[in-house]
Amino acid sequence: MASWAVEVEATRRGFLSAGGRLRAGGCVRAEVVASWERSRDCDVDPDRIMARFLGHHRDVPLLVTCADDVFEEFLAANADAGCSLILFDARGVVRARRDSDAALAGLLDGVLLVPGYGYGERSVGSTAASIAVHEERDVALRGAEHFHAQLTCLSEAAALVPAPAGEPVAGVVDIVCHDGDHSVLQLPLARMLAARIAERMAGEPFRRTQAMLERFAERGRHGGEWVVATDGEYVVTNGATRNLAAEDQRVLSDLVLSGLVLQDFAHKHVDLPSGRCGEVGLEAVHLDGQLCGVVLGGAVAGTRRVEEQSESVRRQGSHVAPLGRRDYAKDMRGENAQREHAEARIRANRELLSPYLRARQEMVASIRQGRNHLLIGEPGVGKRSLLVSQFRAAFPSGRVVTVDCGSFAGEPGSDDHESWLSDRDDNRPQALLLQGMNLLDPVSARRLDEWLRPLVALPIPPLVVGCVDTPSVDATRPYGLLLRHFHQVTRIPALRYRADEIGDIALAILRRFSGRRSLRLSHQVIRVLEGYAWPGNISELEDVLRYVLARKPIGEVQPPDLPQLCFSARARRMSMLEAAQCDAIIQALYESGGNRYKAAAMLGIARSSLYRKIDAFGISYIA
């Protein structure tokens, strides 16, 4: 073996000094000779490491994650292996490395064989990984067969990590050790680790689902309980849930999907469409420290029973002791029932006083389930912004295409129709936003209906979201022909019903408009904005902030900087929603004896929000 190494080293030096072509055969294999020639053609310096740092991925690829797990498991069981495990991607960049020998690790650091560095043939010449990628087969490479002089002390065995069907090689597993420690088992070991990584990659998409199903099965052991679970792709239900009406099942599915996206895992009181009431709780499912699913468990809300006469009252004036022992557990169960009832009331009040919350939950559920959605509301309430923000949160790489129904004139076979179909990417989530559907005339509505029909036959149909700039749906209008394309209708509340959020909305718009300029809103300005009726909704708020930026490009905005319309008081009648909110606040203040802290806790809102609503509704009370 020593003579073979000397012969190969002599051949390599002769190849480098002669500069001619080397005939394959003898002591040097054909694939090694071909790699030497490619390295020389790329002007690789055989005495100087030219590897360059190319950086790390911002988002860790699945290949690297699976390789890290496989390498850690192997070295945990074989801590004295005396080798280093290295993962290369298909471009020859080092992506992961695990060491079991400190001396070997120092040597690899010296030759820049570390994660983030490019280690292809154009940088360091022949390596087992580069030859394996070029030859598309597993390769072992011993010390003298390396093109670079500083690598001749190493022995390598590289195995390809197969990628999913129809795709190129995912990466290469390389087992490196000192040339003196070379073993014929290096290549079989590399193949075994590569196979484990490929198996882990193939099963990774289903690990989230498996973790969710395991928690679903564990929760489903409680008989008679509703159990619904999701990982964002699938929704599963147990038998008790399937016995509910279809509308009730849909509400529970929406709750679990919105809980996954919004990460809202609180207990809730649910009013089901069938007229039943339920108490449900959401539980997060984690895998490797990351959220991978949500499991909902619930049952029919307990019926309220007539309070029994307490023992002390029953025994007043009586000299007869009770015959049985006192049931202390019963008293505790009564306290738990009262606490659950109070929590349910707080949740109902929060939804009443924050109507935008329910609209956002319904939008999230529709996006996750792929249900076409119709958004209605006054012009400028942020229907498009709601879709874009929630769709991008669910699918960061997704695409939202907007169709202006006011100027729509397309029909099947037209340039617009064919271009949109040709530009579609089946592997990329798509959303089609129909803006201003109330502006359609009968002819445009019919053409748009024909334009939407072929989308249903696509392998992955896009999510269609329509926007109607009216507070209610009128099926007699031309857009009524399109209502059959939508599965759900949600009303987006006007800005005047979102007084608690006006400050945050204004700050977000101001940051978007001002760029890097330092501009902020004073508390007095926020109070003025909250007190205005905003008939133009968010569009009018944007116009006001543009006016402010033109007058004061930097600093703190004060009330004099606002336009005069913000100070105009407009007397108007309360809407039904505002009347219900006002009644809820008055009831909470009455029950708390005027204590605003307790009233805010009963309503489930912040004290500052309660103060603003008290001022807006003109509620008088004695604190």
Residue pairs with C-beta under 8 A, 6 or more apart in sequence:
4 27
5 142
5 143
5 144
7 26
7 27
8 27
8 28
8 142
8 144
8 145
9 144
9 152
11 22
11 26
11 27
11 28
12 28
12 36
12 144
12 145
12 147
15 22
15 36
15 40
16 40
16 46
19 40
21 37
22 28
22 33
22 36
22 37
23 33
24 30
24 33
24 34
28 145
29 145
31 131
31 134
31 135
31 139
32 126
32 131
32 141
32 145
34 134
35 121
35 125
35 126
35 130
35 131
35 134
35 147
36 125
36 126
36 147
38 121
38 134
39 46
39 121
39 125
39 126
39 147
40 147
42 121
42 122
44 50
44 121
44 122
44 123
44 124
44 125
44 147
44 148
46 125
46 147
46 148
46 149
47 148
47 149
47 150
49 111
49 112
49 123
49 124
49 148
49 150
50 123
50 124
51 111
51 112
51 113
51 117
51 118
51 119
51 123
51 124
52 117
52 118
52 123
53 116
53 117
53 118
54 93
54 116
54 117
54 118
55 116
56 115
56 116
57 64
57 95
61 89
61 95
62 201
62 204
63 87
63 89
63 95
63 161
63 170
63 171
63 197
63 201
64 87
64 95
64 96
65 204
66 197
66 200
66 201
66 204
67 87
67 95
67 96
67 161
67 171
67 173
67 197
68 96
68 98
69 200
70 193
70 196
70 197
70 200
71 85
71 87
71 96
71 98
71 193
72 98
74 81
74 85
74 193
75 81
75 85
75 98
75 100
78 100
79 100
80 100
81 100
81 101
82 100
82 101
82 104
82 177
82 181
83 100
83 101
83 104
83 175
83 176
83 177
83 181
83 186
84 97
84 98
84 99
84 100
84 101
84 104
84 105
84 108
84 175
84 176
84 177
85 96
85 97
85 98
85 99
85 173
85 174
85 175
85 193
86 94
86 96
86 97
86 113
86 129
86 173
86 174
86 175
86 176
87 94
87 95
87 96
87 97
87 161
87 171
87 172
87 173
87 174
87 197
88 94
88 95
88 119
88 129
88 133
88 158
88 171
88 172
88 174
89 95
89 170
89 171
89 172
90 133
90 168
90 169
90 170
90 171
90 172
91 118
91 120
92 118
92 119
92 120
92 121
92 123
92 129
92 130
92 133
93 116
93 117
93 118
93 119
93 120
94 113
94 114
94 115
94 116
94 117
94 118
94 119
95 115
95 171
96 115
97 108
97 113
97 114
97 115
99 105
99 108
101 177
104 176
104 177
104 178
107 153
107 154
108 114
108 176
110 150
111 124
111 150
111 151
112 119
113 119
113 176
119 127
119 129
119 130
120 130
121 127
121 130
121 134
124 147
124 148
124 151
125 146
125 147
125 148
125 151
126 141
126 145
126 146
126 147
126 148
127 141
127 146
127 151
127 156
127 158
127 174
128 139
128 140
128 141
128 156
128 157
128 158
128 174
129 156
129 158
129 172
129 174
131 139
131 141
131 158
132 138
132 139
132 158
132 159
132 160
132 172
133 160
133 169
133 172
136 160
136 169
137 160
138 157
138 158
138 159
138 160
138 187
138 190
138 191
139 157
139 158
140 155
140 156
140 157
140 158
140 186
140 187
141 155
141 156
141 157
141 158
142 155
142 156
142 179
142 182
143 151
143 152
143 153
143 154
143 155
143 179
143 182
144 152
146 152
146 154
152 179
153 178
153 179
154 176
154 177
154 178
154 179
155 176
155 177
155 178
155 179
155 181
155 182
155 186
156 174
156 175
156 176
156 186
157 174
157 175
157 186
157 187
157 189
157 190
158 172
158 173
158 174
158 175
158 190
159 172
159 173
159 187
159 190
159 191
159 193
159 194
160 169
160 171
160 172
160 194
161 169
161 170
161 171
161 172
161 173
161 194
161 197
161 198
161 201
162 169
162 170
162 194
162 198
163 169
163 170
164 201
164 202
170 198
170 201
171 197
172 194
173 190
173 193
173 194
173 197
174 190
175 186
175 189
175 190
175 193
177 183
177 186
207 287
207 292
208 231
208 232
208 287
208 292
208 293
209 231
209 233
209 234
209 293
211 231
211 285
211 286
211 287
211 292
211 293
212 229
212 230
212 231
212 236
212 285
212 292
212 293
212 295
213 229
213 236
215 229
215 283
215 285
215 293
215 295
216 227
216 229
216 236
216 238
216 295
219 225
219 227
219 229
219 283
219 295
219 297
220 227
220 238
222 297
223 240
224 240
224 299
225 238
225 240
225 297
225 298
225 299
226 237
226 238
226 240
226 241
226 244
226 252
226 278
226 280
226 296
226 297
226 298
226 299
227 237
227 238
227 240
227 241
227 295
227 296
227 297
228 235
228 236
228 237
228 238
228 241
228 252
228 253
228 255
228 256
228 295
228 296
229 235
229 236
229 256
229 285
229 293
229 294
229 295
229 296
230 236
230 253
230 256
230 257
230 260
230 293
230 294
230 368
231 260
231 285
231 292
231 293
232 257
232 260
232 261
232 293
232 368
232 394
235 253
235 256
235 257
235 369
237 249
237 252
237 253
241 249
241 252
242 249
244 252
244 272
244 274
245 272
245 273
245 274
247 272
247 273
247 274
248 272
248 273
248 274
248 276
251 270
251 272
251 273
252 270
252 280
252 296
252 298
253 365
253 369
254 361
254 362
254 365
254 369
255 268
255 270
255 280
255 282
255 296
255 361
255 365
256 282
256 294
256 295
256 296
257 364
257 365
257 368
257 369
258 264
258 360
258 361
258 362
258 364
258 365
258 368
259 265
259 282
259 294
259 296
260 291
260 293
260 294
260 368
261 364
261 367
261 368
261 390
261 393
261 394
262 360
262 361
262 364
263 284
263 291
264 282
265 282
265 283
265 284
265 294
266 281
266 282
266 347
267 279
267 280
267 281
267 282
267 343
267 347
268 279
268 280
268 281
268 282
268 347
269 277
269 278
269 279
269 301
269 343
269 344
269 345
269 347
269 348
270 277
270 278
270 279
270 280
270 298
271 277
272 278
276 300
276 301
277 300
277 301
278 298
278 299
278 300
278 301
279 298
279 299
279 301
279 302
279 340
279 344
280 296
280 297
280 298
281 296
281 297
281 298
282 294
282 295
282 296
283 294
283 295
283 296
283 297
284 291
284 293
284 294
285 291
285 292
285 293
285 294
285 295
286 292
301 344
302 337
311 322
311 326
315 322
342 602
345 602
346 601
346 602
346 603
346 604
347 604
349 584
349 588
349 602
349 603
349 604
349 605
350 357
350 603
350 604
350 605
351 357
351 358
352 580
352 581
352 584
353 500
353 581
353 584
353 585
353 603
353 604
353 605
353 609
353 613
354 498
354 500
354 605
355 493
355 497
355 498
355 577
356 492
356 493
356 497
356 498
356 501
359 386
359 490
359 491
359 492
359 493
360 386
360 390
362 373
362 488
362 490
363 373
363 375
363 386
363 387
363 390
363 490
364 390
364 394
365 371
366 372
366 373
366 463
366 465
366 487
366 488
367 390
367 391
367 394
367 395
367 431
367 463
368 394
370 461
370 463
371 463
371 487
371 488
372 463
372 464
372 465
372 466
372 485
372 486
372 487
372 488
373 463
373 464
373 465
373 466
373 486
373 487
373 488
373 489
373 490
374 465
374 466
374 468
374 473
374 483
374 486
374 488
374 489
374 490
375 383
375 386
375 387
375 465
375 466
375 467
375 468
375 489
375 490
375 491
375 492
376 467
376 468
376 470
376 471
376 472
376 473
376 489
376 490
376 491
376 492
377 383
377 468
377 469
377 470
377 471
377 491
377 492
377 493
377 494
378 469
378 470
378 471
378 494
378 537
379 469
379 536
379 537
379 539
380 495
380 536
380 537
380 538
380 539
380 540
381 492
381 493
381 494
381 495
381 537
381 538
382 492
382 537
382 538
383 467
383 492
384 402
384 433
384 435
384 467
385 538
386 492
387 400
387 431
387 433
387 465
388 400
388 433
391 398
391 400
391 429
391 431
391 463
392 398
392 400
394 429
395 429
397 428
397 429
398 428
398 429
398 430
398 431
399 425
399 428
399 429
399 430
399 431
400 430
400 431
400 433
401 420
401 430
401 431
401 432
401 433
401 462
402 433
402 435
403 432
403 433
403 434
403 435
403 448
404 435
404 436
405 434
405 435
405 436
405 437
405 439
405 440
405 444
405 448
405 479
406 435
406 436
406 439
406 440
408 440
408 444
408 447
408 448
409 444
409 447
410 416
410 417
410 447
410 448
410 451
411 417
411 447
411 450
411 451
412 450
412 451
412 453
412 454
417 451
421 454
424 430
424 458
424 462
426 458
426 459
426 460
429 460
429 463
430 460
430 462
430 463
431 462
431 463
431 464
431 465
432 455
432 462
432 463
432 464
432 465
433 465
433 466
433 467
434 448
434 464
434 465
434 466
434 467
434 482
435 467
436 467
436 469
437 466
437 467
437 468
437 479
437 482
438 468
438 469
438 470
438 477
438 479
440 448
440 478
440 479
440 482
441 478
442 478
444 478
445 478
445 479
445 481
445 482
446 481
448 482
449 481
449 482
449 485
452 464
452 482
452 485
455 461
455 462
455 464
464 485
464 486
466 479
466 482
466 485
466 486
468 479
471 491
472 491
473 480
473 483
473 489
474 480
475 483
493 577
494 534
494 537
495 502
495 505
495 534
495 537
495 538
495 541
496 533
496 534
497 575
497 577
497 578
498 505
499 530
499 609
499 612
499 613
499 616
500 605
500 606
500 609
500 612
500 613
502 526
502 529
502 530
502 534
502 541
503 521
503 526
503 529
503 530
505 538
505 541
506 521
506 526
506 529
506 541
506 545
507 520
507 521
509 538
509 541
509 542
509 545
510 519
510 520
510 521
510 545
510 548
510 549
513 542
513 545
513 546
513 549
514 549
514 553
517 553
517 554
518 554
518 555
519 549
519 552
519 553
519 554
519 555
519 556
519 557
520 555
520 556
520 557
521 529
521 556
521 557
522 556
522 557
522 558
522 559
524 558
524 559
525 557
525 558
525 559
525 561
525 562
527 612
528 559
528 562
528 566
528 567
529 541
529 544
529 562
529 566
530 612
530 616
531 615
531 616
532 565
532 566
532 568
533 570
533 572
534 540
534 541
536 543
544 562
544 563
544 565
544 566
547 562
547 563
548 557
548 561
548 562
551 561
552 561
559 567
574 582
574 617
578 617
581 613
581 617
582 613
582 617
582 619
584 603
585 599
585 603
585 610
585 613
585 614
585 617
585 619
586 619
586 621
588 598
588 599
588 600
588 602
588 603
589 596
589 599
589 619
589 621
591 599
591 602
592 598
592 599
592 602
594 621
594 622
594 623
595 623
596 607
596 610
596 611
596 614
596 623
597 607
599 610
600 606
600 607
600 609
600 610
603 610
613 619
614 621
